[in-house]
Amino acid sequence: MIKTDVLIIGGGPAGVISAITARKNYPSTKITLVRNKKVGVIPCGIPYIFYRLKSVDQDILPDEPLKKNEINLIIDEAKEIDFSSKKVVLKEEEIFYDKLILATGSKPSLLPIPGIEKEGVWLIKKDLDYLKKLKEAVMSSKDIVIIGGGFIGVEIAEDLSFFQNLNIAIVERSSHCLGGSFDEEFAKEIEKKLFSKGVKIFTNATVKEIKGEKKVEAVVLEDGKEIKADLVIVSVGARPDVDLAKKAGIRIGDYGGIWVDEYMRTSVPDVFAVGDCAETRDFFTGRHIPIMLASTATHEARIAGTNVYEMKILKKNKGTLASFCTFVGDRIFGVTGLTEKRALEGKFDFVVGESTCPDHHPASLPDTQKLKLKLIFSKASGRLLGAQLMGSQRCAEMVNLLGVLIQEEMTIYDLDFLQISTHPLITPAPTIYPVIVAAQQALSKIKR
Ligand SMILES: Cc1cc2nc3c(=O)[nH]c(=O)nc-3n(C[C@H](O)[C@H](O)[C@H](O)COP(=O)(O)OP(=O)(O)OC[C@H]3O[C@@H](n4cnc5c(N)ncnc54)[C@H](O)[C@@H]3O)c2cc1C
């Protein structure tokens, strides 16, 4: 029997950051983390195990930060929680806790497609041995079909496109790959980039059947089209892993994740939930939304780790902006806050400002690329509500800057007077700095 002050179940980004944050805030407590995998993987690195990372072992989540922070790591599986005695039953032993943080993550979603059980059909699991087998199978394949054009499907397709001998196809149910994350003009650019790398894309397409004797031979679409396949990757999203929480009787929310309040507290005293297993709130509406991102997971983990013993009132969850960026071809695509599509669906009264400019100045400098930015502002208050951009590497940090501007409730007027640093080799020109130009364009629409 083990006793600990803080017990964390789950060793993904949310579990690790909860533990480290709790250590920083409560230095004298005993902190224990239980993980059911001997070795963890970095989930965001999975799409790159095929080409860019030379082996799956290069995507291992290091345990050093846990050791360095004196966090007791136990490799075992949590099977049951008894809240009355504050005890978690593992396969091998029992642990008594004072505070419990659930960070059990998510599992890949399945589709009820006939033939999904066939040999050659793979999911994207955060499991080192499984991924090693998947990589081996990919290396001996020729025709790969990816079902699902979300960010995981797109990133895998892009990485695989470096292998000249592979035929890659994506099947996406909606009208565009990444159409849920970006507005159409950005999603179309993503598709163009994939296409230029030889990836075939089937949109507005639903899979009817995965065909083959024992092993997969083709993916059949509803319209009868057949796409030749000797390997299929299903990446149609993830669902919160709440088996343990459900069994213990914790309240589950509308989207199937563990219900939490603004401090990541569950319906049970002294029990928190963070990351993919917990329900996420939207920054603007406060409503629960099905967003699963490592950036959101670690944000929630920092809130739980900070408040696990005492309420440090300023560290509460304002909700997620779902800030996210991806790399397709030679371009970064980033988004934070509302897209125009989401603003329309949510009935926001908004105005759009856009700008396109070279990312160096003068534009004749080598490696200059076009940077496109789209900002969404509230018409009445002028508050920045969302940003999307595409361009070179510098977009990745620019999307984070824009996220901060939204988080800090900055307005179109603040952006008009933004103080910036610029340099010819690194940024757009100060005379046409994209954030300012897009804000001014939106402002002119408001004034009109
Ligand atoms: C291929 C891929 C690419 C991604 N790319 C990005 C990206 O670029 N940017 C981004 O922001 N997000 C990305 N994500 C999403 C991101 O990985 C998740 O949001 C993140 O992993 C959530 O972290 P988590 O700790 O909540 O859950 P998980 O990473 O799922 O970790 C859960 C942990 O709990 C353990 N566990 C579960 N049940 C038990 C139990 N009963 N007992 C003990 N241990 C248990 C698991 O073994 C695991 O260690 C990607 C996801 C995938 C799959």
The ligand as a Tripos MOL2 file, in Angstrom:
@<TRIPOS>MOLECULE
LIG
   53    58     1     0     0
SMALL
NO_CHARGES

@<TRIPOS>ATOM
      1 C1         -1.0290   11.9510  -34.1650 C.3       1 LIG1
      2 C2         -1.3750   13.0970  -33.2610 C.ar      1 LIG1
      3 C3         -0.8410   14.3530  -33.5140 C.ar      1 LIG1
      4 C4         -1.1690   15.4400  -32.6960 C.ar      1 LIG1
      5 N1         -0.6380   16.6660  -32.9670 N.ar      1 LIG1
      6 C5         -0.9350   17.7200  -32.1650 C.ar      1 LIG1
      7 C6         -0.3590   18.9930  -32.3970 C.ar      1 LIG1
      8 O1          0.4340   19.2030  -33.3230 O.2       1 LIG1
      9 N2         -0.6930   20.0100  -31.5510 N.ar      1 LIG1
     10 C7         -1.5530   19.8280  -30.5080 C.ar      1 LIG1
     11 O2         -1.8130   20.7820  -29.7540 O.2       1 LIG1
     12 N3         -2.1220   18.6190  -30.2690 N.ar      1 LIG1
     13 C8         -1.8410   17.5670  -31.0680 C.ar      1 LIG1
     14 N4         -2.3990   16.3300  -30.8200 N.ar      1 LIG1
     15 C9         -3.3440   16.1800  -29.6990 C.3       1 LIG1
     16 C10        -2.5740   15.9010  -28.4300 C.3       1 LIG1
     17 O3         -1.6750   14.8810  -28.6480 O.3       1 LIG1
     18 C11        -3.5110   15.5600  -27.2900 C.3       1 LIG1
     19 O4         -4.3840   16.6170  -27.0960 O.3       1 LIG1
     20 C12        -2.6830   15.2890  -26.0390 C.3       1 LIG1
     21 O5         -1.9360   14.1300  -26.1640 O.3       1 LIG1
     22 C13        -3.5740   15.1750  -24.8040 C.3       1 LIG1
     23 O6         -2.7780   14.8800  -23.7110 O.3       1 LIG1
     24 P1         -3.3310   14.0530  -22.4710 P.3       1 LIG1
     25 O7         -2.2090   13.9300  -21.5230 O.co2     1 LIG1
     26 O8         -4.6020   14.6340  -22.0340 O.co2     1 LIG1
     27 O9         -3.7140   12.6220  -23.0580 O.3       1 LIG1
     28 P2         -2.8480   11.4520  -23.6970 P.3       1 LIG1
     29 O10        -1.7180   12.0040  -24.4830 O.co2     1 LIG1
     30 O11        -3.8380   10.5840  -24.3780 O.co2     1 LIG1
     31 O12        -2.2410   10.6910  -22.4540 O.3       1 LIG1
     32 C14        -3.0130    9.8820  -21.6070 C.3       1 LIG1
     33 C15        -2.1090    9.0590  -20.7230 C.3       1 LIG1
     34 O13        -2.8660    8.3350  -19.7660 O.3       1 LIG1
     35 C16        -2.4240    6.9960  -19.7030 C.3       1 LIG1
     36 N5         -3.5460    6.2250  -19.1470 N.ar      1 LIG1
     37 C17        -4.8110    6.1360  -19.6290 C.ar      1 LIG1
     38 N6         -5.5720    5.3910  -18.8140 N.ar      1 LIG1
     39 C18        -4.7920    4.9830  -17.8010 C.ar      1 LIG1
     40 C19        -5.0040    4.1810  -16.6450 C.ar      1 LIG1
     41 N7         -6.1880    3.6550  -16.3800 N.pl3     1 LIG1
     42 N8         -3.9740    3.9740  -15.8220 N.ar      1 LIG1
     43 C20        -2.7500    4.5240  -16.0660 C.ar      1 LIG1
     44 N9         -2.4960    5.2830  -17.1440 N.ar      1 LIG1
     45 C21        -3.4960    5.5250  -17.9990 C.ar      1 LIG1
     46 C22        -1.9990    6.7190  -21.1260 C.3       1 LIG1
     47 O14        -1.1520    5.6380  -21.2610 O.3       1 LIG1
     48 C23        -1.2680    8.0420  -21.4240 C.3       1 LIG1
     49 O15         0.0070    8.0410  -20.8610 O.3       1 LIG1
     50 C24        -2.0630   15.2330  -31.6210 C.ar      1 LIG1
     51 C25        -2.5940   13.9500  -31.3590 C.ar      1 LIG1
     52 C26        -2.2400   12.9020  -32.1630 C.ar      1 LIG1
     53 C27        -2.8050   11.5260  -31.8670 C.3       1 LIG1
@<TRIPOS>BOND
     1     1     2 1
     2     2     3 ar
     3     2    52 ar
     4     3     4 ar
     5     4     5 ar
     6     4    50 ar
     7     5     6 ar
     8     6     7 ar
     9     6    13 1
    10     7     8 2
    11     7     9 ar
    12     9    10 ar
    13    10    11 2
    14    10    12 ar
    15    12    13 ar
    16    13    14 ar
    17    14    15 1
    18    14    50 ar
    19    15    16 1
    20    16    17 1
    21    16    18 1
    22    18    19 1
    23    18    20 1
    24    20    21 1
    25    20    22 1
    26    22    23 1
    27    23    24 1
    28    24    25 2
    29    24    26 1
    30    24    27 1
    31    27    28 1
    32    28    29 2
    33    28    30 1
    34    28    31 1
    35    31    32 1
    36    32    33 1
    37    33    34 1
    38    33    48 1
    39    34    35 1
    40    35    36 1
    41    35    46 1
    42    36    37 ar
    43    36    45 ar
    44    37    38 ar
    45    38    39 ar
    46    39    40 ar
    47    39    45 ar
    48    40    41 1
    49    40    42 ar
    50    42    43 ar
    51    43    44 ar
    52    44    45 ar
    53    46    47 1
    54    46    48 1
    55    48    49 1
    56    50    51 ar
    57    51    52 ar
    58    52    53 1
@<TRIPOS>SUBSTRUCTURE
     1 LIG1         1 GROUP 0 **** ****
